[in-house]
Amino acid sequence: MITSRKSSRVQQVRALHDRRGREASGQFLAEGPGSVMAALNAGPAALGSVQEVLVTSTFLQRHNEWQSRIAEAGASGLVVTEVSDDVMSAMSPTRQPAGLLAVCRRATPPDRASLLTPAADSAMLVCLDRPNDPGNLGTIIRTADAAGASGVITLGPSTDPANDKAVRASAGSIFRLPVLAEADPAPFLHQARESGWTVVATAADGAQDVFTWLFEQRPAQPLLWLFGNEAHGLGVDLQSMADVNLRIPMTGSIESLNLAAAVAVCLFAPAVLRVTGWGIEGR
């Protein structure tokens, strides 16, 4: 058991709170029962796989169901380290740690070609222009997973999807859904269009509203949804690379939606319209 905050292992884990530490080590943290269970169940998945589980006796006493799971993890060869509550407080990226932490190895991201090979005509991808809020990014990854999207792509300088806030907000989806970072949007979007994806940009001044366009077009090809930055929206340069520019219709007094909310509206809109027969009259 580790009982001293001065332990070198404490410092190594704390280094993963910082993006530079994560990138240098190729590791990141998953905190709490939900994230750790998702990581353990995923194995070598979209973002990474568990290398070590750090746990307190207090957590195991409060969560009897985890005792067998931790024992199984140790028996399978996974490193399990018990730490004191005080040490867990020093290691955890949260102010009120649950008492369970996993150190995960970051996996090699998927290559562009495989991600751009659509599995079906109804396939979807989510492209985000320079997202800078880790909580938003994690929520979007979770939403994309729920909507059946094939992956999430960040374009240009972006927040780290392995940030602890992003990992928590993803509710485990970050261990299932591919997340790819593209420094230069132009080659990626060009290859996407060549691969059969319709690039749909979303902007407040879009030429047509999302629902009308979906109803009229009833797209039978994969859709790559392109969303702008939380603060500045989608740049004109990226809008010009899209096949169509759409807006989300709003009848209230607010001018825009939270980015994660906008993503949810757009990703679930095709499914809603399909269920209703694409808006057939009388249904």
Secondary structure, DSSP 8 states (H G I E B T S, - for coil): -B--TT-HHHHHHHGGGSHHHHHHHTEEEEESHHHHHHHHHHSS-SSEEEEEEEE-HHHHHH-THHHHHHHHHHHTT-EEEEB-HHHHHHH-SSSS--SEEEEEEE-----HHHHTS-SSTT-EEEEEES---HHHHHHHHHHHHHHT-SEEEEESS---TTSHHHHHHTTTGGGTS-EEEES-HHHHHHHHHHTT-EEEEE-TT-SEEHHHHHHHH---S-EEEEE-BTTTBS-HHHHHTSSEEEE----SS-S---HHHHHHHHHHHHHHHHHTTTT-TT-
